[in-house]
């Protein structure tokens, strides 16, 4: 019977040949027989195979398994963050950043996407608030466009009615 390390090495060859499903099978066999350290590596490699097959849900699951064994597995954490970004889960990706080290460029990418997402949500919320304000003011024949807001020298705001 082959050792877990030999199975992993055979799986690595299959991976390099882009035979991902076959590699997954051998990584899984290796993981069944392996100690925790090798098991986390196998799970990380399985995750990478699924990632290359664009099966991001399975890839994510194996990221979780690998990180449950080895929380400081940087490459796997980075892959998990990339999957979260692909799924549009920016908030979850940002939270995942806090759990361990990642490459600075990935951290910057997540921060930029998060900032854009925040601005988008802010604009949507302001639009909804404006619609609500116009609904209420509409009952009096007014709209928010009937008012002008100016910042005062004291740091506050002055609201003036505009005669149209």
C-alpha positions as CSV (number, residue, x, y, z in Angstrom):
1,X,0.0,0.0,0.0
2,X,1.2,3.5,-0.9
3,X,2.0,6.0,1.8
4,X,-0.1,9.2,2.0
5,X,3.0,11.2,0.9
6,X,3.4,9.0,-2.2
7,X,-0.3,9.4,-3.1
8,X,0.1,13.2,-2.7
9,X,3.1,13.3,-5.0
10,X,1.2,11.2,-7.6
11,X,-1.7,13.7,-7.3
12,X,0.7,16.6,-7.7
13,X,1.8,15.1,-11.1
14,X,-1.8,14.8,-12.1
15,X,-2.4,18.4,-11.1
16,X,0.5,19.6,-13.1
17,X,-0.9,17.8,-16.1
18,X,-4.3,19.5,-15.4
19,X,-6.0,16.2,-14.7
20,X,-7.8,17.9,-11.8
21,X,-10.5,15.3,-11.1
22,X,-8.0,12.5,-11.0
23,X,-5.7,14.6,-8.7
24,X,-8.7,15.2,-6.4
25,X,-9.3,11.5,-6.1
26,X,-5.6,10.8,-5.1
27,X,-5.5,13.8,-2.7
28,X,-8.6,12.5,-1.0
29,X,-7.0,9.1,-0.6
30,X,-3.9,10.7,0.8
31,X,-5.9,12.8,3.2
32,X,-7.7,9.8,4.6
33,X,-4.4,8.3,5.6
34,X,-2.4,11.4,6.5
35,X,-1.6,13.2,9.7
36,X,-3.1,16.6,10.2
37,X,-0.3,18.6,8.6
38,X,-0.4,16.6,5.3
39,X,-4.2,16.4,5.5
40,X,-4.4,20.2,5.5
41,X,-2.1,20.3,2.5
42,X,-4.2,17.8,0.6
43,X,-7.4,19.7,1.4
44,X,-5.7,22.9,0.2
45,X,-4.7,21.1,-3.0
46,X,-8.2,19.7,-3.5
47,X,-9.5,23.2,-3.1
48,X,-7.1,24.4,-5.8
49,X,-8.2,21.7,-8.2
50,X,-11.8,22.6,-7.7
51,X,-10.9,26.3,-8.1
52,X,-9.3,25.4,-11.5
53,X,-12.4,23.5,-12.4
54,X,-14.4,26.6,-11.5
55,X,-16.4,24.7,-8.9
56,X,-16.1,27.5,-6.4
57,X,-18.5,26.0,-3.9
58,X,-16.5,22.8,-3.5
59,X,-13.3,24.8,-3.5
60,X,-14.6,26.9,-0.7
61,X,-15.6,23.8,1.3
62,X,-12.1,22.4,1.0
63,X,-10.6,25.8,2.0
64,X,-12.7,25.6,5.1
65,X,-11.5,22.1,5.9
66,X,-7.9,23.0,5.4
67,X,-8.2,26.1,7.5
68,X,-9.9,24.2,10.3
69,X,-6.8,22.1,10.6
70,X,-4.2,24.8,9.9
71,X,-5.6,28.3,10.5
72,X,-2.4,30.0,9.2
73,X,-2.5,28.4,5.8
74,X,-2.0,31.7,3.8
75,X,-2.5,30.4,0.3
76,X,-5.8,28.7,1.2
77,X,-7.0,31.8,3.1
78,X,-6.2,33.9,0.0
79,X,-8.1,31.5,-2.2
80,X,-11.1,31.5,0.1
81,X,-11.1,35.3,0.0
82,X,-11.0,35.3,-3.8
83,X,-13.9,32.9,-3.9
84,X,-15.9,35.2,-1.6
85,X,-15.1,38.1,-3.9
86,X,-16.2,36.0,-7.0
87,X,-19.5,35.3,-5.1
88,X,-20.0,39.0,-4.4
89,X,-19.6,38.4,-0.7
90,X,-17.4,41.5,-0.1
91,X,-18.2,41.8,3.6
92,X,-17.3,38.2,4.2
93,X,-14.1,38.6,2.3
94,X,-13.2,41.6,4.4
95,X,-14.0,39.6,7.6
96,X,-11.8,36.8,6.4
97,X,-8.9,39.3,6.0
98,X,-9.0,39.8,9.7
99,X,-8.4,36.1,10.5
100,X,-4.9,35.8,9.1
101,X,-2.1,37.1,6.9
102,X,-2.7,37.6,3.2
103,X,-0.7,39.2,0.4
104,X,-0.8,43.0,0.5
105,X,-2.1,43.2,-3.0
106,X,-5.1,41.0,-2.1
107,X,-5.7,43.1,1.0
108,X,-5.7,46.3,-1.1
109,X,-8.0,44.7,-3.7
110,X,-10.5,43.7,-1.0
111,X,-10.3,47.2,0.6
112,X,-10.9,48.9,-2.8
113,X,-13.8,46.6,-3.6
114,X,-15.3,47.2,-0.1
115,X,-15.0,50.9,-0.5
116,X,-16.8,50.8,-3.9
117,X,-19.5,48.6,-2.4
118,X,-19.9,51.0,0.5
119,X,-20.3,54.0,-1.9
120,X,-22.8,52.0,-4.0
121,X,-24.9,51.1,-0.9
122,X,-24.6,54.7,0.3
123,X,-25.9,56.1,-3.0
124,X,-28.8,53.6,-3.0
125,X,-29.7,54.5,0.5
126,X,-29.6,58.2,-0.2
127,X,-31.8,57.6,-3.3
128,X,-34.3,55.8,-1.1
129,X,-34.3,58.5,1.5
130,X,-34.8,61.1,-1.2
131,X,-37.7,59.2,-2.6
132,X,-39.2,58.9,0.9
133,X,-38.7,62.7,1.4
134,X,-40.3,63.5,-1.9
135,X,-43.3,61.2,-1.1
136,X,-43.9,63.1,2.2
137,X,-43.3,66.5,0.7
138,X,-45.4,65.7,-2.3
139,X,-48.5,65.7,-0.1
140,X,-47.8,69.4,0.4
141,X,-47.0,70.1,-3.3
142,X,-43.3,70.2,-2.6
143,X,-40.2,68.1,-3.3
144,X,-36.6,68.1,-2.0
145,X,-35.7,70.1,-5.1
146,X,-37.8,72.9,-3.5
147,X,-35.0,73.3,-0.9
148,X,-31.4,74.5,-1.0
149,X,-28.8,73.2,1.5
150,X,-25.7,75.3,2.2
151,X,-22.9,74.6,4.6
152,X,-22.5,77.5,7.1
153,X,-19.2,78.9,8.3
154,X,-19.9,77.4,11.7
155,X,-19.9,73.9,10.3
156,X,-23.6,73.4,10.3
157,X,-26.1,73.5,7.4
158,X,-28.6,76.1,6.4
159,X,-31.7,75.0,4.6
160,X,-33.5,77.5,2.4
161,X,-36.8,77.3,0.6
162,X,-36.4,78.1,-3.2
163,X,-39.2,80.0,-4.9
164,X,-39.6,78.5,-8.3
